[in-house]
């Protein structure tokens, strides 16, 4: 038997009160000392990446459904992704009853394949461009996933003509591609035959550190209405451009990451289950880069491992300053070749990660870049602005063929044995710790 079970009732309560008092004291002391920062996440939005997904309306439902008591002539169906962390289906079915001035959306909110027990349909007027759909988890009413559907997505005006005409139809080539992916090779993309959808599951707030304000958000990556799952993400607008993007991966962190804001290291102390607030605390721990490691491991599944042809070591590179260097001068070391161009947006986005990798590994790895340039002056200016310290060599057709370059950026790591190398696309700073022994 445990000792506590033999305490008199009042004495037991006294012990419990002391325990809670100590916990409360420690928590308040942390806040008072300025070590814990609580952030309210009051707004809900999509990510700021500017991407969208298409859902085509079909004549037949993808799963067997119990239908509401309506005239089913001419009705359409589509599905919305719900979550891969659910005991039910990953997708939710929606019936669309198209009227003259509106669409009536019968949403399987409880995901039981029964559209007759989910309440009134959502009215989506033709004059509306977007509509929100909330899906509630049955056991927990606070566990809500919000999805937004659009007639035309909210993307940059300069991009819209690439995908849509002025009447809201899909451009023919874009419609053909999407139709092919969905198995409808005759799809024309007419207005009213599709919706665009996105996940409205980013909870946003602001944090002030050293008089600097940063946007900060929790992203429900698993899309199940809970924000403290092990695959959910913290996003911090470190460059202060007002955007919270999944694609800006040096601003994305796992919930157990240690990260840098300003000049201090921080970690999460608390995350509300439903994403309404979080608190973080300064720490002396080093940054962990768990998210970047995860991304790099995912990318590395596409790695190609090859054997270098002997004639590669006969290659002579010419720098952008006109200096000639033989690659054989570096044989016997780790050599990292970054193949890029000043015209290549993914190449430019990769530069901050390469610079961080260089700072961490320059003592063990020779960094070299080979640039396929369209505007040498623009390239020089970019290299200067970004303060890239390692040598830059000019691409030639001979080098491109010898290295088997098929896309930009390409990154190559040559091992000290001078024979083995691996080739990969875009990378981040953790590429080196995962591949250098």
N, C-alpha and C positions, 0 to 999 in steps of 0.2 A: 504493500500500500504506500501511496505517496504521503509525504509529511503534511502537505497542505490539507489533505482530507481530514486530518485530526485537529485542525485549528478550530476554535470556537467561531461561530458565524461572524460576529463583529470583528474579531481579530483578522479573519480572512478578508473581510471587506477593507479593513485598514491596510493590509498588505497590498491588495489590488489598487487601492487609492494611491498608495505610495508609488507603485509601478507606473500608473498613468501620469502621476505628477512629474515623475522623472522624464517620461517621454515628452510631455507637453513642455517642460522646462527646456529640454534639449532642442526641441523644434523652435520654440520662441527665441532661444539664445541664438540659433543659427540665423533666424530672420533679423533679429536686432543687430547682430554683428555684421549684417550686410552680406552674408555668404549665400543666402538663398534668395532667389528672385522668382516671384510668382507671376505668371503671365496668363491673362484671360484670353481665351480664343473665342471671340464673340461672333465671328462671321463664318459663313460656309460658302465655298466656291469650288470651281474647277481649278486644276493646275493651269499655270500661265504659259504652257508650251505651245499653245495655238494649234494643237492637233485635233482631229475629229475622226469619228468612225461612222460608217454607213450601215443602216439596217434596211434591207429591202422588204417591202410588203409582199406577202405571198397569198395565194388562194387557199392553201392547205396548211393547217397548223403542223408544227414539227412534232407535237406530242398529242396523245389522245386527251381531249378536254371535255368537261361538262360545260355546256354553253348556257348563257342566260336566256330567258324567254323573250327573244327579239326576232324580228324578221332577218333571217340569215342570208338572204339574197345579196350577193355582191360584197359580203364582208371580207376583210383581209386580216392577216395575222403577221406578227413579227415577235421576236424574242429580245430580251434585254439581259445582258450579263449581270448576275447578282453577286455571287461570291464562290470561290473554291473552298471556303471554310464554312460549309453548311452541311447539315445532314440531309437536306433536300436537294433538288436539282440546282445546278450552277446557273441555269437560265430561267427567267420568268417569262411566261407567255402573255401576250397582249392581243386582244381582239380589237380591230378597228372597224367601227361602223361609220362609213363615210357619208355625210349628208351634204346638202347644197352649200351651207356656209360654215360647217364645223365637222370635226371628227369626234366621235364618242369612243373613248378608250376604256375598254374593260380589262383591267390589270389584275393578274393573279397575285395579289399582294401577299397572300399567305402561302403561296407556292404549293398548293395542294392539287393542281390541275383541275380546279373547279372555279369557273368564272361566274358562278351564280351566287356566291357567298362573300363577295368582297366589297359590298356597298355599291353606291351609285357610280356610274362611269365618270371619268374625267372628261370635261368639255374642253376641246382644243379647237378654238375658233380659227378659221382660215386667215383671219386678220392678225392672229398671234404668230410670232416667230418661234417662241419657245414655251415649253411646259415642263413643270417639275413632276416627278413621280416618286413618291416615298414608299419604301418597302419596309415593313416592320417585322422584326423577329417575333414569332409566336410566344416564346417564354418570357420575353423582356420587351415591353412596349417602348423603352427608351433606346433600344438598339435599332436605329433607323439608318437605312441606306437611301440616299437621295440621288436620283438619276435625272439628268436633264435631256430632253429631246428638242431638236431644232428642225425647222424646215430648211433653213440655210444657217450653217454654223457661224459663230461669232469669231471670224478670223480676219486678218488684215485685209483691207479693201483691195490692196494690190494683188492679193492671192486669190480672191474670189473668182475673177475671170478665168483662172486656170481650171476651175472645177464646175462653175455654174454660169448659165447665161442670164440675161436680164429678166427672164420670166420665171426663174427658179428651177429650170430643167438642168440636169447634169450635162456637161459637155460630152459629145459622143464617144471620144476615146476613153475618157474617164469612166463613163457608164459601161462601156464594153469591158474594161478591165475588171470592174467590180462585179458585173454580171458573170463574167467568166469564173471569178473566185467563188461565187455563190452557186455555180452550176447552171446559170441561165445565160446561154450564149447569144440569145436574141434580145437581151435587155437593152432598152433605149434610154432609161433614166428620166422618163417623163415626170414632171411635177406631180406630186401626190402618190408616187409609187415608192417613196422612200422617206425615212427620217434620218437625221444625224443625231448621234447620242454621245454623251460624255458622263463621266463620274463626277458628281458634285459632292465630293467627300474630303475636301481639304478644309480643315478648321484653321482660321487665321487670327493672328493678333500682332501686337507690337511689343518690342522690348527695348528699353533704354539702358545703354551701358556707356559710362564715361561721356554722357551728354550726346551720344550718338544713338539714333533710333534705327532699329532693324525690324523688317517684317519677319515674322516667324510663323510656322504652321506645322500641324500634324496631319499627315496624309494616311488615310485608312487604306493601305495598300491591298489588304486582303478583301476589302470592300464588303465587310460583314456588319458594319455599324459599331464596331469596337475599335478603339484607337490605341490599345496597349498590347496588341498581339506582337509576337516576336518578329514578324515581318513588316510591321507598320513603320513609318518613317518620319523623321524630323527634318524640316527644310528651313534653312535660315538664309535670308537675302544678304549674304556677306558683302557682295559688291554694290548693294544699295541701289539697284536699278528698278526697284518696285515690283520685281517678278519673283514668284516662287515656282521654280521649274524642276521637274524630274530630270530633264535632259542636262541641266547644269549640275553635274554629279559631284563636283567639289563643294556644293552647298547642300548636299543631301547626306543624312546620317541615319544609321540604325539607332534604336532607342537606347542601346547600351554603349554607343560610341562615346569617346572623349573627343571634343572638338574645340577649335579655337574661335573665339569671337573677339575681335580687336586684338589685344595683346595678351589675353588671358585664356587659359584652358578651362573648359566647363564640361559638366555632365548632367544628365537629367536626374533629378531627385525624386520626382513624382510625375505621373501622367494619369489624368482622369480617364476612367474607363470609356467615357463617351466623348472624350476629346475637348471638353469645355475649358480645361485649364491644365497648365503644367507648371512645374517649378524646376529651376536648374541651380546649380551651385558651382562655385569656383573649385578647382581641384589642382593638385600638384602632379596628377597623373599625366603621362604623355599621351598625345593624340593616338587614336587606335586605328582609324581608317577601316573599320569593319565593313561598311557599306561599299567602299571602293574595292576592297578585296573580293567581296561577293560579285560585284560587277565584272572585275577582271577575270575571276574564275569562270563566270558565264561566257565571257568573250573568248577565253582561252580554249574552250571546247572546240573552237574553229581553227585553232592553231595548226599550222603545217610544219612538220619537222622534216628537214632535208639535209642532203650532203652537198657541200660546196664543190663545184668543179675546180680543178687545179688552176685553170686559166683565170679564175676570178682574182687570184693573188697577183696577176700581172697587170691588173687595172690601175691606171693612173688617173686620179681625180684632178679637176681644175677648180679652184676656189672662186667665189664671186669676185675676189680681188685679183684673180689671174694667176695665183700661185699654184704650182703643180705638186701633188703629194701622192706617193705610191701607197696603196692600201697595205702592201706587205710590211710597211714600217710599223704597223700595229699588230702584226701577227703574233700570237701567243698570249693575247689579252682578250677579255670580253670586249667586243665591239658592238655598239648599238647604232644602227643606221635608221634614221628617221627620214622617210621619203615623203615629201610634201610639196605644196605649191601655194603661192600667195593668193591665188584665185579660188582655193579650196576651203570652203567654210568649215567643214569638220577638221581640217588640218589646223586652222587658226584656233578653233575652240580647244584643240588638244594642247596648245602651247603651254598654258599654265601648269598642266600636269607634267609635261616634259621638264619644265624648269624645276619643279619640286623634285622630280626623279633625279635630275642632274645634281641638285644640291645634296641629295642624300647618297648618291652612288658615284660621284665623279672620281673618287679616289680608287675605285675598283673597275670602273667601266669607261671605255673610250666612247664619247658621244660624238657622232658625226651626222650631219644632215645633208641630204641630196635633194636639191630643189629643182623642180620642173617649172620654170618661170615663164609667164606670159609678158610680164612687165618688170624688168630687172630693177628699175628705180623704185617701183612700188615695193618690191621684195626687200630691197636694202632698207627702205624707210621702216617697214614693218619689223625687220630684224632689229633695227636700232631702237624703235619704240618699245618693243617687248624685252629688250636687253638680253637677247639670246647670246650666251657666251661661247658656245661650242662652234667649231668650224662649219661653214656652209659651202657645199660643192655643187657645181652645175650638173644637171642630169643630161645625159646624151642617150641616143638610141642604143648604143652599144651597152652602156651600163643598164639601161632599162631591160634589155633582152637578157643580159647575164644574170640579173637579179629576179627575172620573171615577174616584173611589176605589172599588175593588172588593175590596180585601183589606188586611190589616194584618200587618206594617208595609208601608207604601208610602213610597218615597223619590223625590223629584222635584228635579232640578237645572235651574233656569231660567238661560239664558244672558244675558249683558249686552245682547244685541240686543233683549231684551224680547219676542221672538217664539218662539224655539225652546226646547224643553225636552225632557228625557228622563225617563222614569218607570221605576222598577224596584222590586223587592221588597226583601228583606233585603240589606244591604250590609256591607262592612267598610272599614277606614280607607283602603285602596288605591283605593277608588272614585274619590276626588278626583284623585289623581295620574294616573289613567287617563283622566279625562274633562275636566279643566280644562287649558286651554292657557296 
